Amino acid sequence: MLFEEYWPYFVVGLFLYVTVRVSYVFYKGLQKRNMGLDKKNEDFGKLNRTNQVNDVDMDKDSSSEEDGIIPALPSDLKHIPFNFEKIPEEIAIAKSEEFFEMMNKRRTVRQFSKQPVPLEIIHNIIKTAGTAPSGAHTEPWTYVLVSSPQTKQTIREIIEEEEEINYTRRMGKVWTTDLKPLRTNWVKEYLTDAPYLILVFRQTYSLRDNGNKKLHYYNEQSVSIATGFLLAAIQYAGLVSLTSTPLNCGPALRTLLERPTNEKLALLLPVGYPADDCLVPDLYRKSLKEILVEF
Amino acid sequence: MLFEEYWPYFVVGLFLYVTVRVSYVFYKGLQKRNMGLDKKNEDFGKLNRTNQVNDVDMDKDSSSEEDGIIPALPSDLKHIPFNFEKIPEEIAIAKSEEFFEMMNKRRTVRQFSKQPVPLEIIHNIIKTAGTAPSGAHTEPWTYVLVSSPQTKQTIREIIEEEEEINYTRRMGKVWTTDLKPLRTNWVKEYLTDAPYLILVFRQTYSLRDNGNKKLHYYNEQSVSIATGFLLAAIQYAGLVSLTSTPLNCGPALRTLLERPTNEKLALLLPVGYPADDCLVPDLYRKSLKEILVEF
């Protein structure tokens, strides 16, 4: 048999294949850990020790510049006194209650009125989101604000097509069952009813003036925190929204809205007034003692 | 040679190993996609089409219960009219400006006063975070509030030990260089100075009464959005905080604070008043036109 004659080559070939594959996976793993972007770990932020030892001496500012690494923020960034006005305790207690009562009225809304909303309010809301903290102050967000009826229609077509596949195939029975009481499906009228859609894109990195990559540490968390600011601002201004995650629609929407490939669609929020006959699920929110542990 | 005699066994063994390995990886990949929890994709939420076709007919509520799948929320969850009070446009514009001005004063603070803060304010702030939206209303958060000096001291020791390794080895030169203008290092006095530490844990899943797993869709994003609410509430009540991510400290802190293994540490926020001589980096925030694109 041919095999009996050529078996050494076959064995060597198999051995090489296994070795190359294992090495590649290991190399990719090391690369990701070095950049601090290892998402494979469920345990948030856990990095294994790398073999590379960096002698970063916090007093020697010039060491990294000798390597040609320039910080993303100015090296000579000044630190200035923090301008703080203390609020008396009794007033602070009342304010904290007031803010909770206001935010507790916030509900996710899926039936929007077509009534227009002043653009100035939306601009202030987005500016508020821009005040959020971000990893190493990278501000890794782009807010795409859509009010054009044609663009909203195209967005709706893209999303409904993907969502039908999500609901009927991808999401699986457990997920769709968990959503049933919320009465959601792949028909998304709010995408054309609401006067505005805010598509939140997160920048996975950006480019500096010299063409080098500027890393955006914790860009997912930063953008989600900023979305929390956005939702609070929406509620404060008396508007409503829906925090939606259009599964599998990212690339098509990114292309439609001409965003570059370093940006990923994080969330889509319609914003406006609720429909007159708007219904919401009669949900229960956990009490403080169900979410709080004290030491 | 022994090899020349036993090579068929060796070859078969290698072949079996490769086949088992490839099948296992493929199976795990399918499992994760079916649960909608495939985190390996940088492209947020992208799921590949599974081979499993679910004939989910939105009218037939009984189909999933025949399979024994019970939704996490009650199947007969009522939908009720949304109680909404419209704010006149002029007032809404003014409110949106006011909220932006207030939030724009928020700064991340690293030097805290030891002055105590009324517990009631902190409770209201955490209740506010609990009003955030979450995937399928799973509310996947646990807030651990630490005020005990001994526990804060232990937390500080755990974190400083890990952070020294982070700064000197794990994070790498680019990351530590990007942080230099912010003047951070592994010494974290705020962990014992601030009157309160809020450790935000995200629940990756929970257990239902019948012992089945309740999946927590988008728990990372949900908890980060809730953290945005927390930070807004902190600012509104006239307090300050720092959004910190203690790299590699999750398991040790989880054990110390007696949280179960389905919970992962997401963020740690000291809360209190700033020190009298508190300094902040003289940072620039992007303007609206740098973060907004309109269609």
Interface residues (C-beta under 8 A of the other chain):
Chain A: W7 P8 F10 V11 L14 F15 Y17 V18 N34 M35 G36 K39 K40 E42 D43 F44 G45 K46 L47 R49 T50 Q52 V53 N54 D55 V56 M58 D61 S64 D67 I69 I70 P71 A72 L73 P74 S75 D76 L77 K78 H79 I80 P81 F82 N83 F84 E85 K86 I87 E89 I91 A92 I93 K95 S96 E97 F99 F100 M103 N104 K105 R106 R107 T108 V109 P118 E120 I121 H123 N124 I125 I126 K127 T128 G130 T131 A132 P133 G135 A136 H137 E139 W141 T142 Y143 V144 L145 V146 S147 S148 T151 I165 N166 Y167 T168 R169 R170 M171 G172 K173 V174 W175 T176 T177 D178 L179 K180 P181 L182 R183 N185 R202 T204 K214 L215 Y217 Y218 E220 Q221 S224 I225 A226 T227 G228 F229 L230 L231 A232 A233 Y236 A237 G238 L239 V240 T243 T245 P246 L247 N248 G250 P251 L257 R259 K264 L265 A266 L267 Y273 P274 D277 C278 L279 V280 P281 D282 L283 R285 K286 L288 I291 L292 V293 E294 F295
Chain B: W7 P8 F10 V11 L14 F15 Y17 V18 R33 N34 M35 G36 K39 K40 E42 D43 F44 G45 K46 L47 R49 T50 Q52 V53 N54 D55 V56 M58 D61 S64 D67 I69 I70 P71 A72 L73 P74 S75 D76 L77 K78 H79 I80 P81 F82 N83 F84 E85 K86 I87 E89 I91 A92 I93 K95 S96 E97 F99 F100 M103 N104 K105 R106 R107 T108 V109 P118 E120 I121 H123 N124 I125 I126 K127 T128 G130 T131 A132 P133 G135 A136 H137 E139 W141 T142 Y143 V144 L145 V146 S147 S148 T151 I165 N166 Y167 T168 R169 R170 M171 G172 K173 V174 W175 T176 T177 D178 L179 K180 P181 L182 R183 N185 R202 T204 K214 L215 Y217 Y218 E220 Q221 S224 I225 A226 T227 G228 F229 L230 L231 A232 A233 Y236 A237 G238 L239 V240 T243 T245 P246 L247 N248 G250 P251 L257 R259 K264 L265 A266 L267 Y273 P274 D277 C278 L279 V280 P281 D282 L283 R285 K286 L288 I291 L292 V293 E294 F295
